[in-house]
Amino acid sequence: MLAVLAMAFVMFAGFWTDWLWYRSVHYSSVFTTTLWTKIGLFAVFGLLMALAVGLNIWLAYRLRPPLSAMSLEQQSLDRYRMGVAPFKKWVLLAVTALVGLIAGASASGQWRTWLMWINGVDFGEKDVQFGKDVSFYAFDLPWYRFLLAFGFAAVVLSLIAAAITHYLYGGLRVTSPGARATAAATGHLSVLLGVFVALKAVAYWLDRYGLAVKSSDFKATGNWTGLRYVDANAYLPAKTILFCIAVICAVLFFATLWRRTWQLPVIGFGLMVLSAVLIGGLYPAIVQKFQVQPNEQAKEAPYIQNNIDATRKAYAIDDTKLENYSGKSTVKAKDKLRADADTAAAYRVLDPNIVSPTFQQLEQKRKYYQFPTTLDVDRYQGQDVVIGLRELNIRGIPKRNWINDHFTYTHGYGAIMARGTQTDANGSPVFTESGLPTTGDLGKYQQKIYYGEKTDQYSIVGGPQKELDYEENGEKTTSYEGKSGVSLESAFNRAAYAVAFSEPQILYSGAIGDGSRILYNRTPKQRVEAVAPWLTIDGDAYPAVVDGKIQWIVDAYTTTNGYPYASRTTLGDTTADSLTVGNQQRAVVAQQNQVNYIRNSVKATVDAYDGTVTLYQWDTEDPVLKTWMKAFPDTVKPKSEVKGDLLEHLRYPQDMFKVQRELLTRYHVTDPAQFYSGSDAWQVPDDPTNKDNVAVPPYYLSMKMPGDAEQRFSLTTTFTPNGRPNLGGFMAVDADATSKEYGRLRLLRVTEDVPGPAQVQSKLNGLPDVATFVRDMKGADSDIQYGNLLTVPLDGGFLYVEPVYAQGRNALYPLLKKVAVSYVDADQPDGDTTKDTTVFENNLTDALNAVFGVEGTTPPTTPPGTEQPPTTPQPPASADAALKQAIADAQKAYDAGEAALAKGDWAAYGKAQEDLQAALQKAAEAGAKIQPQGASGS
């Protein structure tokens, strides 16, 4: 008895601790709604399945013949019948209970489908084929398909159970003489088969609507969703005809109750199968072969247009402003170009993807603190900054034990912030908030961080055991004063958590007492996903100091897979880039990985001190969010409650932007004929600074798009034509939530041949100055890291800016050492150095001066950027013939590579790269023999 009670408590502990957690975060309604929905579905569908199977077993038993036939088969069965007879009720209960439990468990997993169906809100948009509101496909059709699948399962299981029962009790005979089935068994099984065929008729009817959300591989456009010509003109009428045939066939099966013969039903069933092959398979193939393929573009044009329109609307890219951008500079004066470059963007030379080790070494202060691998970009006082929280690092605790891990070391401390556009003379960040406790631009705020991206262990706070607050001129202790977490004052709760966490010390430890609370589920994305299990969570939660508190801001999406005609995308693949590969911390948390509709409908915040989760309605028109708000009332606050200070830190989310840019590689084309040909298809280029051949991430940057009078905080990306390295397009979205044009996507189609990111990176790598720098750094045992390659439209051309970092053997963090700048202009003659000028200088100011040929002059407005002196004295240019020849060979190899790229000749390009490397090696060897000025003593 004690063992049974112990097992029951173990099972109950998980349920009870979940309930306590949801109650502690004030989202108990989410827990109860979800729980009761699952229980209801489990009970209803489990009972229905049990009744269906049990009733048919009982009916088959009642319809058994009074006397069994005299045969060896029946004599053998008599022994089984006699053995089962005393337990037949228990066997019946066991079978029905088993199938009921399985069916109920399966049905409970459909709680999202049920809630969306019962609470569904109209989209106010109708599909072009059937004229039904989109909500029918998004909310209704999935539920109908589940009911149909359940019906098929119930009928098939009932048919199997009834047939076995009839056989065991003589209603069906395999080897016995005479009729193979009694009239009662024939009628019973015929009715079940009739129900099965009737359900098949319903399936054919629903399949008609399913064509609007059907995925297929269309060779002209790749992934395709919705009706094509063959669907509308062959499959659709075929499904209607098959529906009629299935209805007739079902009636024939039901008629056996009176005719007591299988002849007509079998003929009808055979006709249905034959029709399914001929009408449902062969006829569409003939239509495709002889009507569509000879003139596919014309036949498919209306359906391609439907797909384009629906896809653009479903992904909120239908209002994307597409502009032609020649890539030809509209300004010829170098001084004017240089002056315009000052105001074109706030060039972020501090790369948040590289400088985390720098933050770690300069601002970690203690080993038990840490920063995330990738820092975040935000705006404070009108300036772009790089920010990271000093979170707890449990692995850095000096002495690891249960008390230290869970009671003493419980939280991180402080937000560290640096200017994004500037470094100091050594290449280190210029911190605007630093120290322990931190001081600077943020003023006074709650610096304790109990909830963070790196905080994945539980802590027990507020009790008799004091916590370490921070160490600065002595150890300071604290005791948690927030209301977060679950109370451990009761022995029952302690026992439940001891079982749930497999930690018996929770039950009896003297460190737990009055006021003790347990904190867990502590990462921002984890908390938002738990309180809103119907949302898809953006991969990047970022911190902001708002009203004296550190708030994690989490973007969340509503999605569906049932938007008619809209092509699907796989979120896990579409949102992957060079920052997410191998970094699960930045991966999207998707409830539904394959979707064809997405909206950034919710902005969520998580308080870093007390863990409070707040959901704000951001997209007030989204019908999917309205549906979930009906299902979970009072969980999402209205948009009007987003306060001004918080609004200043909200931004356009990266994963939404990545999904949209992936779709726009094809769906920037709105003409069906051009879309079909694929002549203007693009691709997201690989990150040229990364060797893993993964997509370049989008970058946050304050910049001006063509025609803008002032900089806007933007999220930007580049495109290249399919299979080509040159620049095909550039896109930016107004990412500032305070802007009236927030969310406006602007897409530039580059009409001239302009070098793309990979080509710019390749040319940079081929510069003699770079070869010298790399040689010197390698000689000093330093590693080179290329930062984010920023792209900015400038006066008709494009300006590329890339910071370059070096990390020496004795330095534990990278420092900004160089800035590469390239200005590409498709309009300049080949002999003009401004056509594609790439420079490699010690700081941004020098690089901008050099790229526009204005060295030695100081522009009226100093651009935001690094202002450090040269880091390493470089030897003067040599007049040695060997060095000159090597440089000439390098330039020749580079030009050959560019020509090969333009022709798409990859073999020639590979050969040119080998020649380039060989020439650079010769240049390095020749340069090493030249003694720099000042090297000899005097």
HUDA-V538275 format. One record per pair of residues at least 4 apart in sequence whose ideal C-beta (glycine too) atoms are under 8 Angstrom apart, sorted by the first residue. I is the first residue (numbers start at 0). J is the second residue. If there is no record, write none. Layout:
i: {I I}
j: {J J}
This chain:
i: {0 1 2 3 4 5 6 7 8 8 8 9 10 11 11 12 12 12 12 12 12 13 13 14 15 15 16 16 16 16 16 17 17 18 18 18 19 19 19 19 20 20 20 20 20 21 21 21 21 21 21 22 22 23 23 23 24 24 24 24 24 24 24 26 26 26 26 26 27 28 28 28 28 28 29 29 29 29 29 29 30 31 32 32 32 32 33 33 33 34 35 36 36 36 36 37 37 37 38 38 39 40 40 40 40 40 40 40 41 41 41 41 41 42 42 43 43 44 44 44 44 44 44 45 45 45 45 45 45 45 46 46 46 47 47 47 47 48 48 48 48 48 48 48 48 48 48 49 49 49 49 49 49 50 50 51 51 51 51 51 52 52 52 52 52 52 52 52 52 53 53 53 53 54 54 55 55 55 55 55 55 55 55 56 56 56 56 56 56 56 57 57 58 58 58 59 59 59 59 59 59 59 59 59 59 60 60 60 62 62 62 62 62 62 63 63 63 63 63 64 64 64 64 64 67 67 67 67 67 68 68 68 68 68 68 68 69 69 70 70 70 70 70 71 71 72 72 72 72 72 73 73 73 73 74 75 76 76 76 76 76 77 78 79 79 80 80 80 83 83 83 86 87 88 89 90 91 92 93 94 94 95 96 97 98 98 99 100 101 102 102 102 102 103 104 105 106 106 109 109 109 110 111 111 111 112 112 112 112 113 113 114 114 114 114 114 115 115 115 115 115 115 115 115 116 116 116 116 117 118 118 118 118 119 119 119 119 119 120 120 120 120 120 121 121 121 122 122 122 122 122 123 123 124 124 124 125 125 125 125 126 126 126 126 126 126 126 126 127 127 128 128 128 128 128 129 129 129 131 131 131 133 133 133 133 133 134 134 134 135 135 135 136 136 136 136 136 136 136 137 137 137 137 137 137 137 138 138 138 139 140 140 140 140 140 140 141 141 142 143 143 144 144 144 145 146 147 147 147 147 147 148 149 150 150 151 151 151 152 153 154 154 154 154 154 155 155 156 157 157 158 158 158 158 158 159 160 161 161 161 161 162 162 162 163 164 164 165 165 165 165 165 165 165 165 166 166 166 166 169 170 170 170 170 170 171 171 171 171 172 172 172 172 173 180 180 180 181 182 182 183 184 185 185 185 185 185 186 186 186 186 187 188 189 189 189 189 189 189 189 190 190 190 190 190 191 192 192 192 192 193 193 193 193 193 193 193 194 194 195 196 196 196 196 196 196 196 197 197 197 197 198 199 199 199 200 200 200 200 200 201 202 203 203 203 203 203 203 204 204 205 206 206 207 207 207 207 208 209 210 210 210 210 210 210 210 211 211 211 211 212 212 212 212 212 212 212 213 213 213 213 214 214 214 214 215 215 215 216 216 216 217 217 217 217 219 219 219 219 219 219 220 220 220 220 220 220 221 222 222 222 223 223 223 224 224 224 224 224 224 224 225 225 225 225 225 225 225 225 225 226 226 226 226 226 226 227 227 227 227 228 228 228 228 228 228 228 229 229 229 229 229 229 230 230 230 231 231 232 232 232 233 233 233 233 233 234 234 234 235 236 237 237 237 237 237 238 238 239 240 240 240 241 241 241 241 241 241 242 243 244 244 244 244 244 245 245 246 247 247 248 248 248 248 248 248 249 250 251 251 251 251 251 252 252 252 254 254 254 255 255 255 255 255 258 261 262 263 264 265 266 267 268 269 270 271 272 273 274 274 275 275 276 276 277 277 278 279 280 281 282 283 284 285 286 286 287 287 288 289 290 291 291 291 294 295 295 296 296 296 296 296 299 299 299 300 300 300 300 301 301 302 303 303 303 303 304 304 305 305 306 306 306 306 307 307 307 307 307 307 308 308 308 309 309 309 309 309 310 310 310 310 310 310 310 311 311 311 311 311 311 312 312 313 313 313 313 313 314 314 314 314 314 314 314 315 315 315 315 316 316 316 316 316 318 318 319 319 319 319 319 320 320 320 320 321 321 321 322 322 322 322 322 323 323 323 324 324 324 324 324 324 324 324 325 325 325 325 325 325 326 326 326 326 326 326 326 326 326 326 326 326 326 327 327 327 327 327 327 328 328 328 328 328 328 328 328 328 329 329 330 330 330 330 330 332 333 333 333 333 333 334 334 334 334 335 335 336 336 336 336 336 336 337 337 337 337 337 337 338 338 338 338 339 339 339 340 340 340 340 340 341 341 341 341 341 342 342 342 343 343 343 343 343 343 344 344 344 344 344 344 344 344 345 345 345 345 345 345 345 345 345 346 346 346 346 346 346 346 346 346 347 347 347 347 347 347 347 347 347 347 348 348 348 348 348 348 348 348 348 348 348 348 349 349 349 349 349 349 349 349 349 349 349 350 350 350 350 350 351 351 351 351 351 351 351 351 352 352 352 352 352 352 353 353 353 353 353 354 354 354 354 354 354 354 354 355 355 355 355 355 355 355 356 356 356 356 356 357 357 357 357 357 357 358 358 358 358 358 358 358 358 359 359 359 359 360 360 361 361 361 361 361 362 362 362 362 362 362 363 363 363 363 364 364 364 364 364 365 365 365 365 366 366 366 366 367 367 367 367 367 367 367 368 368 368 368 368 368 368 369 369 369 369 369 369 369 370 370 370 370 370 370 371 371 371 371 371 371 372 372 373 373 373 374 374 374 375 375 375 375 375 375 376 376 376 376 376 376 377 377 377 377 377 377 377 378 378 378 378 378 378 378 378 379 379 379 379 379 380 382 382 382 383 383 383 383 383 383 383 384 384 384 384 384 385 385 385 385 385 386 386 386 386 386 386 386 386 387 387 387 388 388 388 388 388 388 388 388 388 388 389 389 389 389 389 389 389 390 390 390 390 390 390 391 391 391 391 391 391 391 391 392 393 393 393 396 396 396 398 399 399 400 401 401 401 401 402 402 402 402 403 403 404 404 405 405 405 405 405 406 406 406 406 406 406 406 407 407 407 407 408 408 409 409 409 409 409 409 409 410 410 410 410 410 411 411 411 411 411 412 412 412 412 412 412 412 413 413 413 413 413 413 413 414 414 414 414 414 414 414 414 415 415 415 415 416 416 416 416 416 416 416 417 417 417 417 418 418 418 420 420 421 421 421 421 421 422 422 422 422 422 422 422 422 423 423 423 423 424 424 424 425 425 426 426 426 426 426 426 426 426 427 427 430 431 431 432 432 432 432 432 433 433 433 434 434 435 435 436 436 436 437 437 441 442 443 444 444 444 444 445 445 445 445 445 446 447 447 447 447 448 448 448 448 449 449 449 449 449 449 449 449 449 449 449 449 450 450 450 450 450 450 450 450 450 450 450 450 450 451 451 451 451 451 452 452 452 452 452 452 453 454 454 455 455 456 457 457 457 457 457 458 458 458 458 459 459 459 459 459 459 459 459 459 460 460 460 460 460 460 460 461 461 461 461 461 461 461 462 462 462 462 462 462 462 462 463 463 463 463 463 463 463 464 464 465 465 465 466 466 466 466 467 467 467 467 468 468 468 469 470 470 471 478 479 479 479 481 481 481 482 483 483 483 483 483 483 484 484 484 484 484 485 485 485 485 486 486 486 487 487 487 487 487 487 487 487 488 488 488 488 488 489 490 490 491 492 493 493 493 493 494 494 495 496 496 496 496 497 497 497 497 497 500 503 504 505 505 510 511 518 520 520 520 521 521 521 522 522 523 523 523 523 523 524 524 524 524 524 525 526 526 526 526 527 527 527 527 527 527 527 527 527 528 528 528 528 530 530 530 531 531 531 531 531 531 531 531 532 533 533 533 533 533 534 534 534 534 534 535 535 535 535 535 535 535 535 535 535 535 535 536 536 536 536 536 536 536 537 537 537 537 537 537 537 537 537 538 538 538 538 538 538 538 538 538 539 539 539 539 539 540 540 540 540 541 541 542 542 542 542 542 543 543 543 543 543 544 544 544 545 545 545 545 545 545 546 546 546 548 548 548 549 549 549 550 550 550 550 550 550 551 551 551 551 552 552 552 552 552 552 553 553 553 553 554 554 554 554 554 554 554 555 555 555 555 555 555 556 556 556 556 556 556 556 556 557 557 557 557 557 557 557 557 557 558 558 558 558 558 558 558 558 558 559 559 559 559 559 560 560 560 560 560 560 561 561 562 562 565 565 566 566 567 567 567 568 568 568 568 568 568 568 568 569 569 569 570 570 570 570 570 570 570 570 571 571 571 571 571 573 573 573 574 574 574 574 574 574 574 575 575 575 575 575 576 576 576 576 576 576 576 576 577 577 577 577 577 577 577 577 577 578 578 578 579 579 579 580 580 582 587 589 596 597 597 598 598 598 598 599 599 599 599 599 600 600 600 600 600 600 601 601 601 601 601 601 602 602 602 602 602 603 603 603 603 604 604 604 604 604 605 605 605 606 606 613 614 614 614 615 615 615 615 615 615 616 616 616 616 616 616 617 618 619 621 622 623 624 624 625 626 627 627 628 628 628 631 636 641 641 641 642 643 644 645 646 646 647 647 648 649 650 650 650 650 650 650 651 651 651 651 651 651 651 651 651 652 653 653 653 653 654 655 656 656 656 656 656 657 657 657 658 659 659 660 660 660 660 660 660 661 662 663 663 663 663 663 664 664 664 664 664 665 665 665 665 666 667 667 667 667 667 668 668 668 668 669 670 671 672 673 673 677 679 680 680 681 681 681 681 681 681 682 682 682 682 682 683 683 683 683 684 684 684 684 684 684 684 684 684 685 685 685 685 685 685 686 686 686 686 686 687 687 687 687 687 687 687 687 688 688 688 688 688 688 689 695 695 695 695 697 697 697 698 698 698 698 698 699 699 699 699 699 700 700 700 700 700 700 701 701 701 701 702 702 702 702 702 702 703 703 703 703 703 704 704 704 704 704 704 705 705 707 711 711 711 711 711 712 712 712 712 713 713 713 713 714 714 714 715 715 715 715 715 716 716 716 717 717 717 717 717 717 717 718 718 718 718 718 719 719 719 719 719 719 719 719 720 720 722 723 723 723 724 724 724 724 724 725 725 725 725 725 725 725 725 726 726 726 726 726 726 726 727 727 727 728 728 728 728 729 729 729 729 729 729 730 730 730 730 731 731 732 732 732 732 733 733 733 733 733 734 735 736 737 747 749 751 751 752 752 753 753 753 753 754 754 754 754 754 754 755 756 756 756 756 757 758 758 758 759 759 759 759 759 759 760 760 760 760 761 761 761 762 762 762 762 762 763 763 763 763 763 763 764 765 765 765 765 765 765 765 766 766 766 767 767 767 767 767 768 768 768 769 769 769 770 770 770 770 770 771 771 771 771 771 772 772 772 772 772 772 773 773 774 774 774 774 775 775 775 776 776 776 776 776 777 779 779 780 780 781 781 781 781 781 782 782 782 783 783 783 784 784 784 784 784 785 785 785 785 786 786 786 786 786 787 787 788 788 788 789 789 789 790 790 790 791 791 791 791 792 792 792 793 793 793 795 795 796 796 796 796 796 797 797 798 798 798 798 799 799 799 799 799 800 800 800 800 800 801 801 801 802 802 802 802 802 803 803 803 803 803 803 804 804 804 804 805 805 805 806 806 806 806 806 810 815 815 816 816 817 817 817 817 818 818 818 818 818 818 818 818 818 819 819 819 819 819 820 820 820 820 820 820 820 820 821 821 821 821 821 822 822 822 822 822 823 823 824 824 824 825 827 827 827 828 829 832 832 833 833 836 836 836 837 838 838 838 839 840 840 840 840 841 841 841 841 841 842 842 842 842 842 843 843 843 843 843 844 844 844 844 844 844 845 845 846 847 847 847 847 848 848 848 848 848 849 853 857 858 861 869 872 872 873 874 874 874 874 874 875 875 877 877 877 877 877 878 878 879 879 879 879 880 881 881 881 882 882 882 882 882 883 884 884 885 885 885 885 885 885 886 886 886 887 888 888 888 888 888 889 889 889 889 889 890 891 891 891 892 892 892 892 892 892 892 893 893 893 894 895 895 895 895 895 896 896 896 896 896 897 898 898 899 899 899 899 899 899 900 902 904 905 906 907 908 909 910 911 912 913 914 915 916 917 918 919 920 921 922 923 924 925 930 930}
j: {4 5 6 7 8 9 10 11 12 494 498 498 14 15 495 16 494 495 496 498 499 17 499 18 19 495 20 485 495 496 499 21 30 22 27 30 23 485 492 495 24 485 519 520 529 26 27 29 30 529 530 27 30 483 484 485 483 526 529 530 610 611 612 30 529 530 612 634 31 32 631 632 633 634 33 530 531 532 631 634 34 35 36 114 630 631 37 110 532 38 39 40 110 113 114 41 107 110 42 107 43 44 103 106 107 109 110 113 45 103 104 106 107 46 103 47 106 48 102 103 105 106 149 49 99 100 102 103 104 106 50 99 103 51 102 149 153 52 98 99 101 102 103 149 152 153 156 53 95 96 98 99 102 54 95 55 153 154 156 157 56 94 95 98 99 153 156 157 160 57 91 94 95 58 157 59 157 158 160 161 164 187 191 60 91 94 95 160 161 164 61 91 62 161 187 63 160 161 162 164 165 168 170 184 187 87 164 168 165 170 181 183 184 187 164 165 168 169 170 168 169 170 181 183 73 76 77 168 169 72 73 169 172 175 176 177 73 74 74 172 174 175 176 75 174 76 172 173 174 175 77 169 172 175 78 79 80 166 167 168 169 81 82 83 167 84 167 168 87 90 167 90 91 92 93 94 95 96 97 98 160 99 100 101 102 156 103 104 105 106 149 152 153 107 108 109 145 149 113 142 145 114 115 533 590 116 141 142 145 117 142 118 533 626 627 630 119 137 138 141 142 626 627 630 138 139 141 142 630 626 627 629 630 134 137 138 139 626 134 622 625 626 629 132 134 622 132 133 134 137 622 132 622 132 133 312 130 131 132 133 130 131 133 136 211 309 563 564 305 564 210 211 226 231 563 207 208 211 135 136 208 137 561 562 563 622 138 139 622 139 140 208 140 208 211 212 561 562 563 141 559 561 562 596 622 623 142 561 626 143 144 205 208 209 212 561 145 561 146 147 205 148 205 209 149 150 151 198 201 202 205 152 153 154 198 155 195 198 156 157 158 191 194 195 198 159 195 160 161 191 162 188 191 192 195 163 164 165 187 188 191 166 171 188 167 168 170 169 170 171 180 181 184 187 188 170 171 172 173 181 180 181 183 184 187 179 180 181 184 177 178 179 180 179 184 185 188 185 186 259 187 188 189 255 259 260 261 190 255 256 259 191 192 193 252 253 255 256 261 264 194 252 253 255 256 195 196 252 264 268 197 249 250 251 252 253 264 198 249 199 200 245 248 249 252 268 271 201 245 246 249 202 203 245 271 204 242 245 246 249 205 206 207 238 239 241 242 245 238 242 209 210 238 235 238 239 242 212 213 225 226 230 231 234 235 238 225 226 563 564 224 225 560 561 562 563 595 224 225 226 230 222 223 224 567 223 224 227 221 222 223 221 222 223 227 295 296 299 675 676 677 303 306 665 674 675 677 665 566 567 568 227 306 566 306 310 564 565 566 567 595 230 302 305 306 309 563 564 565 566 230 231 235 302 305 564 231 291 299 302 232 286 290 291 298 299 302 233 234 283 286 287 291 234 235 302 235 302 236 286 290 237 282 283 286 287 238 279 283 239 240 241 278 279 282 283 242 279 243 244 274 278 245 271 274 275 278 279 246 247 248 267 270 271 274 249 271 250 251 267 252 264 267 268 270 271 253 254 255 263 264 266 267 264 267 268 258 263 264 259 260 261 263 264 263 265 266 267 268 269 270 271 272 273 274 275 276 277 278 279 279 280 280 281 281 282 282 283 284 285 286 287 288 289 290 291 291 292 292 293 298 295 298 299 298 299 675 300 671 672 675 676 303 671 675 304 671 672 675 305 671 306 307 671 674 675 308 671 309 564 310 564 565 566 311 666 668 669 671 674 312 317 564 313 562 563 564 565 314 564 565 566 595 662 666 316 317 319 662 666 669 317 565 562 565 595 596 597 565 596 597 658 659 662 666 597 598 659 742 659 662 663 666 744 743 744 663 667 744 745 746 743 744 745 746 667 746 748 705 745 746 747 748 747 748 750 705 729 747 748 749 750 792 795 749 750 751 795 825 826 726 749 750 751 752 753 795 796 797 823 824 825 826 751 795 796 824 825 826 336 793 794 795 796 824 826 827 833 794 795 335 336 339 794 795 336 337 833 851 852 853 338 851 853 856 339 794 340 793 794 822 833 851 341 847 848 851 853 858 342 858 859 860 343 793 794 793 798 847 851 862 847 858 860 861 862 703 710 860 702 703 791 792 793 798 700 701 702 703 710 789 791 798 382 383 419 420 700 701 702 710 863 420 700 789 791 800 843 862 863 864 376 383 385 419 420 698 699 700 787 789 419 420 421 422 786 800 802 815 818 843 864 865 354 385 417 418 419 420 421 422 428 802 815 354 786 787 802 804 355 373 374 375 376 385 387 419 373 374 578 696 786 787 357 784 786 804 813 358 374 385 417 428 804 812 813 359 370 371 372 373 374 387 360 806 811 812 813 361 427 428 812 813 814 362 363 370 374 387 415 417 428 363 369 370 812 811 812 427 428 430 433 812 370 389 415 430 433 434 368 369 370 389 368 389 435 470 471 395 435 469 470 392 395 396 397 391 392 393 395 396 397 408 389 390 391 392 395 411 412 389 390 391 392 395 411 453 374 387 388 389 390 415 387 388 390 452 453 584 582 584 578 582 585 385 386 387 385 386 387 539 541 542 383 384 385 386 419 699 383 384 386 541 543 648 650 382 383 384 647 648 701 712 735 384 416 431 440 441 440 418 419 420 418 419 420 699 700 701 712 416 417 418 419 431 416 417 418 419 428 414 415 416 417 432 541 542 543 414 415 542 411 413 414 415 448 451 452 542 549 607 411 412 413 414 415 435 448 411 448 451 452 453 454 408 409 410 411 448 451 453 454 453 404 408 456 403 404 408 403 403 404 404 405 406 502 504 406 407 464 510 407 408 408 456 409 456 457 458 459 458 459 460 462 464 466 510 464 465 466 467 466 467 449 458 460 466 467 479 518 447 448 449 458 466 447 448 451 453 454 435 436 446 447 448 468 469 432 434 435 436 437 446 448 432 437 441 444 446 542 544 549 430 432 433 437 430 431 432 433 439 440 441 428 429 430 431 428 429 431 863 864 429 863 864 865 866 426 427 428 429 814 815 865 867 427 428 429 867 866 867 868 814 867 804 805 814 815 816 865 867 870 814 815 439 439 440 437 438 439 440 441 437 438 439 438 439 469 471 446 469 471 441 446 544 547 547 544 547 548 549 547 548 549 607 608 549 468 477 607 608 454 549 607 608 454 458 460 479 481 483 518 521 607 608 609 610 454 483 518 521 522 523 526 551 605 606 607 608 610 521 522 523 551 607 522 523 524 540 551 584 522 521 522 521 522 521 500 517 518 519 521 517 518 519 521 464 487 505 510 511 515 516 517 518 466 478 479 484 515 516 518 478 479 480 484 514 515 516 487 510 511 512 513 514 515 516 509 510 511 512 513 514 515 510 511 476 477 478 476 477 478 479 474 475 476 477 475 476 477 475 474 475 475 514 483 484 516 608 609 610 609 516 518 608 609 610 611 516 517 518 519 610 492 496 516 517 492 515 516 492 493 496 505 511 515 516 517 492 512 513 514 515 493 494 506 495 496 497 505 506 511 498 506 499 500 502 505 517 502 503 504 505 506 505 507 508 511 517 515 515 610 525 526 529 525 526 610 526 540 527 540 551 553 605 528 536 540 553 588 529 530 605 610 612 531 534 536 553 555 603 605 612 614 532 534 536 588 612 614 634 555 601 603 614 627 631 634 635 590 557 590 627 630 631 555 556 557 590 601 555 556 557 558 570 587 588 589 590 591 594 597 553 554 555 556 587 588 589 553 554 555 556 587 652 653 654 655 574 579 584 585 586 587 588 653 654 554 585 652 653 654 551 552 553 605 551 552 549 550 551 552 607 549 550 552 645 648 548 549 550 550 604 642 644 645 648 642 644 645 606 607 608 606 607 608 604 605 606 607 645 648 604 605 606 607 602 603 604 645 648 649 602 603 604 605 599 601 602 603 652 654 655 599 600 601 602 603 614 597 598 599 600 601 652 654 655 597 598 600 601 618 621 623 624 627 570 589 590 591 594 596 597 598 623 591 594 595 596 623 567 591 593 594 595 596 595 596 595 596 595 596 595 662 593 594 595 572 573 593 594 595 658 661 662 573 592 593 574 587 589 592 593 594 654 658 575 586 587 589 592 657 658 661 579 586 587 653 654 657 658 579 580 586 693 694 580 657 686 693 694 695 696 697 685 686 688 689 691 693 694 695 696 582 585 696 585 586 696 691 693 586 654 594 623 655 658 618 621 623 624 617 618 651 652 655 616 617 618 621 623 624 614 615 616 617 624 635 614 615 617 641 649 612 613 614 615 611 612 613 615 645 610 611 612 610 611 636 634 635 636 635 636 637 638 640 641 624 628 635 636 637 638 638 624 638 625 626 627 628 635 629 630 631 635 632 634 635 635 640 645 646 649 646 647 648 649 736 737 736 737 736 736 699 712 714 734 735 736 655 656 714 732 733 734 736 741 742 656 657 696 697 714 658 659 660 697 714 716 732 661 694 697 662 663 744 664 683 697 716 718 730 683 666 667 681 718 730 746 680 681 682 683 718 674 677 680 681 674 679 681 728 746 748 673 674 679 680 674 674 675 676 678 679 721 720 720 721 718 719 720 721 727 728 718 719 720 721 722 694 695 716 718 694 695 717 718 719 724 755 756 757 689 692 693 694 695 757 691 693 694 695 696 695 756 757 759 760 761 785 788 760 785 786 787 788 801 693 716 717 756 788 714 715 716 714 715 716 787 789 712 713 714 715 734 712 713 714 715 789 791 710 711 712 713 710 711 713 715 731 791 707 708 709 710 711 711 713 731 745 747 792 747 792 711 733 734 735 738 740 733 734 735 738 731 732 733 734 731 732 734 729 730 731 789 790 729 730 731 726 728 729 730 755 756 790 726 727 728 729 730 723 724 725 726 727 755 756 757 725 727 903 727 755 903 754 755 757 758 900 749 752 753 754 755 758 900 901 749 753 754 755 756 797 823 748 749 755 746 747 748 749 746 747 749 790 792 797 744 745 746 747 744 745 742 743 744 745 738 740 741 742 743 741 741 741 741 792 753 825 826 825 901 796 797 823 825 758 759 762 821 823 835 759 760 788 790 799 761 762 897 900 763 788 799 821 823 837 764 785 788 801 765 893 896 766 821 835 837 893 769 801 819 821 837 839 769 769 770 889 892 893 915 919 770 837 839 771 886 889 919 922 772 839 873 773 819 839 774 889 919 922 923 775 873 874 923 926 776 783 803 816 817 839 777 783 778 923 926 927 779 871 873 781 782 783 805 816 781 807 808 807 808 805 806 807 808 810 805 806 813 803 804 805 803 804 805 806 813 801 802 803 804 801 802 803 804 815 801 802 799 800 801 799 800 801 797 798 799 797 798 799 800 796 797 798 797 798 822 824 826 822 823 824 825 826 822 823 820 821 822 850 819 820 821 822 823 818 819 820 843 846 818 819 820 815 817 818 819 865 815 816 817 818 819 839 813 814 815 816 813 814 816 810 811 812 813 814 814 865 867 841 870 839 840 841 870 839 840 841 842 843 845 846 864 865 837 838 839 840 846 837 838 840 843 846 847 849 850 835 836 837 838 850 833 835 836 850 851 834 835 833 834 835 834 831 833 834 834 834 836 852 851 852 850 851 852 850 846 849 850 846 845 846 848 849 845 867 868 869 870 846 864 865 866 867 847 862 863 864 865 848 861 862 864 865 866 849 854 850 851 858 862 864 853 854 855 856 858 854 858 861 862 866 873 931 933 931 926 929 930 931 932 931 932 882 883 925 926 929 882 883 883 925 928 929 884 885 921 925 886 922 925 926 929 887 888 921 889 918 919 921 922 925 890 918 922 891 892 914 917 918 921 893 915 918 919 922 894 895 914 918 896 911 912 914 915 917 918 897 911 915 898 899 907 910 911 914 900 908 911 912 915 901 902 907 904 905 907 908 910 911 908 907 908 909 910 911 912 913 914 915 916 917 918 919 920 921 922 923 924 925 926 927 928 929 934 935}
